[in-house]
């Protein structure tokens, strides 16, 4: 594969955390069917703290469970208080609808918002969130790595990475 293609497509897809604030008022977390991401969210909570954690209240066919119901007890076991974990509620047809619903669910006093999801999803996550958010919100991203390890340096070279980037 041409290295210029790899570099350019990777620059379009991936984004790094900008450290726009020191503590998030809220984290919108898209764990999907990857429970290993919970450890990274737990580390964030214990190292930086945050006031609210929002998780999609949707059925995941890979988990064969509701994401919010599945991940909440796991996160609580990792030390995140269950009372700060909230479901993203609404009628959703796809991931875009979930992001829009999450942004609309944020309280006015939640200004610093961290978007946490798989590394190859964070730029799309940020674009959708900022498109549908109030102008007083500041968004940053926390790219997470699941067991596949799809990141800017290795993602496009992996067969699964090619599918994620080029087919969606």
DRENTORBA-30541 format. One record per residue (C-alpha): residue number from 1; x, y, z; residue in three letters. Coordinates in steps of 0.05 Angstrom, whole numbers. Example, Ala and Ser with C-alpha at 12.3 -4.5 7.8 and 13.67 -1.06 7.14 Angstrom:
REM DRENTORBA-30541
ATOM | lumvo | x | y | z | loba
ATOM | 1 | 246 | -90 | 156 | ALA
ATOM | 2 | 273 | -21 | 143 | SER
//
This chain:
REM DRENTORBA-30541
ATOM | lumvo | x | y | z | loba
ATOM | 1 | 0 | 0 | 0 | UNK
ATOM | 2 | 26 | 69 | -17 | UNK
ATOM | 3 | 54 | 102 | 46 | UNK
ATOM | 4 | 24 | 170 | 27 | UNK
ATOM | 5 | -45 | 138 | 26 | UNK
ATOM | 6 | -33 | 108 | 95 | UNK
ATOM | 7 | -9 | 174 | 124 | UNK
ATOM | 8 | -65 | 215 | 94 | UNK
ATOM | 9 | -122 | 168 | 111 | UNK
ATOM | 10 | -94 | 161 | 182 | UNK
ATOM | 11 | -92 | 236 | 190 | UNK
ATOM | 12 | -165 | 241 | 169 | UNK
ATOM | 13 | -188 | 185 | 215 | UNK
ATOM | 14 | -147 | 192 | 279 | UNK
ATOM | 15 | -144 | 249 | 329 | UNK
ATOM | 16 | -106 | 256 | 394 | UNK
ATOM | 17 | -129 | 285 | 460 | UNK
ATOM | 18 | -115 | 360 | 462 | UNK
ATOM | 19 | -116 | 368 | 538 | UNK
ATOM | 20 | -166 | 426 | 532 | UNK
ATOM | 21 | -185 | 420 | 606 | UNK
ATOM | 22 | -157 | 385 | 668 | UNK
ATOM | 23 | -222 | 353 | 691 | UNK
ATOM | 24 | -283 | 333 | 651 | UNK
ATOM | 25 | -352 | 352 | 676 | UNK
ATOM | 26 | -378 | 293 | 636 | UNK
ATOM | 27 | -351 | 235 | 596 | UNK
ATOM | 28 | -392 | 207 | 539 | UNK
ATOM | 29 | -366 | 136 | 534 | UNK
ATOM | 30 | -379 | 88 | 476 | UNK
ATOM | 31 | -354 | 20 | 501 | UNK
ATOM | 32 | -391 | -23 | 450 | UNK
ATOM | 33 | -375 | -96 | 461 | UNK
ATOM | 34 | -305 | -85 | 487 | UNK
ATOM | 35 | -303 | -93 | 563 | UNK
ATOM | 36 | -228 | -82 | 562 | UNK
ATOM | 37 | -240 | -8 | 549 | UNK
ATOM | 38 | -270 | -2 | 619 | UNK
ATOM | 39 | -201 | -7 | 651 | UNK
ATOM | 40 | -180 | 55 | 612 | UNK
ATOM | 41 | -241 | 93 | 635 | UNK
ATOM | 42 | -228 | 71 | 707 | UNK
ATOM | 43 | -156 | 97 | 701 | UNK
ATOM | 44 | -182 | 164 | 676 | UNK
ATOM | 45 | -230 | 168 | 735 | UNK
ATOM | 46 | -176 | 152 | 786 | UNK
ATOM | 47 | -123 | 197 | 755 | UNK
ATOM | 48 | -164 | 258 | 734 | UNK
ATOM | 49 | -234 | 247 | 760 | UNK
ATOM | 50 | -299 | 266 | 726 | UNK
ATOM | 51 | -370 | 282 | 750 | UNK
ATOM | 52 | -413 | 243 | 703 | UNK
ATOM | 53 | -405 | 183 | 656 | UNK
ATOM | 54 | -456 | 171 | 601 | UNK
ATOM | 55 | -463 | 103 | 567 | UNK
ATOM | 56 | -510 | 85 | 510 | UNK
ATOM | 57 | -574 | 51 | 534 | UNK
ATOM | 58 | -577 | 6 | 473 | UNK
ATOM | 59 | -578 | -68 | 459 | UNK
ATOM | 60 | -512 | -93 | 430 | UNK
ATOM | 61 | -519 | -157 | 390 | UNK
ATOM | 62 | -446 | -176 | 400 | UNK
ATOM | 63 | -455 | -171 | 476 | UNK
ATOM | 64 | -525 | -199 | 472 | UNK
ATOM | 65 | -540 | -147 | 526 | UNK
ATOM | 66 | -556 | -74 | 537 | UNK
ATOM | 67 | -490 | -35 | 538 | UNK
ATOM | 68 | -509 | 9 | 598 | UNK
ATOM | 69 | -533 | -51 | 639 | UNK
ATOM | 70 | -473 | -92 | 619 | UNK
ATOM | 71 | -418 | -41 | 632 | UNK
ATOM | 72 | -444 | -5 | 693 | UNK
ATOM | 73 | -430 | -61 | 744 | UNK
ATOM | 74 | -362 | -74 | 712 | UNK
ATOM | 75 | -344 | 0 | 719 | UNK
ATOM | 76 | -370 | 1 | 791 | UNK
ATOM | 77 | -324 | -59 | 807 | UNK
ATOM | 78 | -267 | -17 | 780 | UNK
ATOM | 79 | -283 | 39 | 829 | UNK
ATOM | 80 | -328 | 86 | 790 | UNK
ATOM | 81 | -388 | 103 | 834 | UNK
ATOM | 82 | -451 | 75 | 801 | UNK
ATOM | 83 | -490 | 139 | 818 | UNK
ATOM | 84 | -448 | 180 | 769 | UNK
ATOM | 85 | -460 | 130 | 712 | UNK
ATOM | 86 | -520 | 150 | 669 | UNK
ATOM | 87 | -555 | 118 | 609 | UNK
ATOM | 88 | -558 | 156 | 544 | UNK
ATOM | 89 | -633 | 150 | 531 | UNK
ATOM | 90 | -675 | 159 | 469 | UNK
ATOM | 91 | -695 | 127 | 404 | UNK
ATOM | 92 | -633 | 109 | 364 | UNK
ATOM | 93 | -625 | 81 | 294 | UNK
ATOM | 94 | -549 | 83 | 293 | UNK
ATOM | 95 | -487 | 109 | 327 | UNK
ATOM | 96 | -499 | 180 | 302 | UNK
ATOM | 97 | -565 | 182 | 337 | UNK
ATOM | 98 | -532 | 159 | 402 | UNK
ATOM | 99 | -481 | 216 | 399 | UNK
ATOM | 100 | -535 | 267 | 384 | UNK
ATOM | 101 | -577 | 240 | 441 | UNK
ATOM | 102 | -518 | 242 | 489 | UNK
ATOM | 103 | -502 | 315 | 472 | UNK
ATOM | 104 | -575 | 335 | 480 | UNK
ATOM | 105 | -577 | 301 | 548 | UNK
ATOM | 106 | -520 | 342 | 577 | UNK
ATOM | 107 | -540 | 393 | 630 | UNK
ATOM | 108 | -524 | 466 | 619 | UNK
ATOM | 109 | -472 | 466 | 674 | UNK
ATOM | 110 | -433 | 410 | 640 | UNK
ATOM | 111 | -383 | 449 | 600 | UNK
ATOM | 112 | -320 | 406 | 593 | UNK
ATOM | 113 | -340 | 343 | 557 | UNK
ATOM | 114 | -293 | 285 | 542 | UNK
ATOM | 115 | -313 | 237 | 486 | UNK
ATOM | 116 | -284 | 168 | 500 | UNK
ATOM | 117 | -286 | 114 | 447 | UNK
ATOM | 118 | -246 | 70 | 401 | UNK
ATOM | 119 | -188 | 109 | 371 | UNK
ATOM | 120 | -214 | 103 | 300 | UNK
ATOM | 121 | -282 | 131 | 321 | UNK
ATOM | 122 | -260 | 193 | 359 | UNK
ATOM | 123 | -256 | 242 | 301 | UNK
ATOM | 124 | -326 | 224 | 278 | UNK
ATOM | 125 | -348 | 226 | 350 | UNK
ATOM | 126 | -320 | 297 | 358 | UNK
ATOM | 127 | -350 | 322 | 292 | UNK
ATOM | 128 | -419 | 296 | 310 | UNK
ATOM | 129 | -417 | 322 | 381 | UNK
ATOM | 130 | -394 | 392 | 362 | UNK
ATOM | 131 | -445 | 396 | 306 | UNK
ATOM | 132 | -503 | 384 | 354 | UNK
ATOM | 133 | -477 | 418 | 417 | UNK
ATOM | 134 | -489 | 486 | 448 | UNK
ATOM | 135 | -434 | 536 | 436 | UNK
ATOM | 136 | -414 | 537 | 510 | UNK
ATOM | 137 | -389 | 465 | 508 | UNK
ATOM | 138 | -316 | 447 | 502 | UNK
ATOM | 139 | -302 | 377 | 474 | UNK
ATOM | 140 | -239 | 336 | 476 | UNK
ATOM | 141 | -228 | 263 | 458 | UNK
ATOM | 142 | -199 | 203 | 494 | UNK
ATOM | 143 | -180 | 151 | 441 | UNK
ATOM | 144 | -184 | 81 | 471 | UNK
ATOM | 145 | -152 | 18 | 446 | UNK
ATOM | 146 | -188 | -49 | 448 | UNK
ATOM | 147 | -154 | -117 | 440 | UNK
ATOM | 148 | -146 | -106 | 365 | UNK
ATOM | 149 | -99 | -47 | 377 | UNK
ATOM | 150 | -124 | -5 | 319 | UNK
ATOM | 151 | -89 | 62 | 324 | UNK
ATOM | 152 | -58 | 113 | 277 | UNK
ATOM | 153 | 7 | 74 | 269 | UNK
ATOM | 154 | -21 | 5 | 258 | UNK
ATOM | 155 | -94 | 10 | 240 | UNK
ATOM | 156 | -96 | 17 | 165 | UNK
ATOM | 157 | -46 | -40 | 157 | UNK
ATOM | 158 | -91 | -89 | 193 | UNK
ATOM | 159 | -144 | -125 | 152 | UNK
ATOM | 160 | -197 | -108 | 204 | UNK
ATOM | 161 | -170 | -37 | 205 | UNK
ATOM | 162 | -180 | -31 | 130 | UNK
ATOM | 163 | -252 | -54 | 137 | UNK
ATOM | 164 | -265 | -4 | 193 | UNK
ATOM | 165 | -234 | 54 | 154 | UNK
ATOM | 166 | -254 | 42 | 82 | UNK
ATOM | 167 | -321 | 7 | 88 | UNK
ATOM | 168 | -358 | 51 | 138 | UNK
//
